[in-house]
Each structure stands twice: as structure tokens, then as C-alpha cells.
Amino acid sequence: MNVTTVAKDTHLLSEHRSKHTQGYDAIVIGLRRDGERDAIPSRAPRSPRSRTRAVLAGHQLGSSHGDSRIIRETYFEHPLYVPLVQRAHELWRELEETSGTSLMKITGGLMIGPSDGMVITGTLRSVREHRLAHEVLTPTQVHERFPAFQLDARLVAVLDPRAGYLDPEACNRAHLELRAVQGRRRISTSRARVDPGR
């Protein structure tokens, strides 16, 4: 694969050309670290079974960059996503512990819409099927607890206490640094093997 095609118009192009003139062992496309897709593509380069050495992953135009990315458990799109988000919570906490870096902040989140609209009905479907902690709030209750919000009378809100946000730049660094450490450990271990017959 031509790296120029993948990295064109991003800040990574000149930087990676100079560092990896021989190309890459793997290029990760569609890298997401918002938690809602379980971050599976982003974990591929750090798999212990992976033999990749040079990996191109991420760019400044993707959803895995920026100041923050939301993570929410009461997934209105479909209840099937809920177990993925729950597993993502576990994986982010595991990466935090391993890297010693704070990555995910749980603040709670509001899902707002008409009571018969897709957002609210879908959220409540996920809540029911997975028995998720939540609160349904009227516009008055929302304003009392979150004064910045002044909802129209026809709207309601579902409070997701396990919603929050991730620091995508810190997540990128933590994944890539962990991959580098794992690579160094493999090399060190292979060099330390001794043939007892000699």
C-alpha cells in the first residue's frame, strides 16, 4: 500500500517519510478511540500476537483526535451496542492502569429529545433490555440540576450516569507507547533465551 495515499494532506506525511523510508508493516485505517466501537482497530497494533514493527495509525483529521470524544452506555441506536460500550469501559480502565494515565472521565450525560422520538425511545429500549441505571427528567428537573439547559416543554431527558468523555490524544499516546514497550519486551526476551545444549 502506498503510504502517501493514506497520509496525504496530514501532518504525518513528511514526519513518517523521514522515519520510515522502507514503509510500514501495518497501516491502521478507521482508528477510533471514542469507546463506542470498543476501540478494536486501535488495539490491533498492540496485540501480543502481532509481529508488526512499524505502524502508521491515526491522523489529525480523524475521530480519534481532538479535545474529547463522548462515551455513553445508554446507546439509543440499538441495544446491541451496550455490551460493546461496557467492555470498552473495562478496556479503557485497563489501559489507564497499565499506562498510568487518566484517559476516561465519567461525568454523566443527558440524552434529550421528544418523548416519542428516536433518541428517547431508543435510549429507553437499551435501558430496559440491559437494566441500566438511568433517570428520566422533565424540562423543569433538567433546568434545576443543569441550569445551562432550558428545554422546550415537549422534550424530556434521560440521564446516563455512566456517560463521559475520553481524551483521544492521550489515548493515542497510551496505545502506541504500550505497543512500543511490548515490542521491546519481545526483543529482550528472545535475546535472553539460552540453548541448554551448548
JOFEN-V784814 format. One line per field, one symbol per residue. ss: DSSP state (a for helix, b for strand, c for the rest). phi: phi as a letter, one per 20 degrees, with the letter a starting at -180 (. if undefined). psi: psi as a letter, one per 40 degrees, with the letter a starting at -180 (. if undefined). A space follows every 10 residues. Layout:
BEGIN
ss=???
phi=???
psi=???
END
This chain:
BEGIN
ss=ccaaaaaccc caaaaaaaac cccccbbbcc ccccccccca aaaacccccc ccccbbbccc ccccccccbb bcccccccca aaaaaaaaaa aaaaaaaaac cccbbbccbb bbbbcccaaa aaaaaaaaaa ccccbbbbaa aaaaaccccc ccccbbbbbb cccbbbcaaa aaaaaaaaaa aaaaaaaaaa aacccccc
phi=.efgffegmc ffgfffgfec fencfbcedn fccenfdmlf gfegfdggef dfddcebnaf eefecofacf cbeefffaff fggfffffgf fffffgffem cfdcdednbd ddrffdefff ffffffgffd lefacedfgf ffffecgfec effedccded fdfabdefff fgffffffff ffffffffff fefcefed
psi=ihddddehei eddddddddg deaidihhhf hhfedeeefd ddedeehdeh eidhhhhiie eieeiadihi hidghddidd dddddddddd ddddddddef hhdhhheiih hhiideiddd ddddddddde fihihhhidd dddddgddhg iideiiihhh eeiaiigddd dddddddddd dddddddddd dehhhee.
END
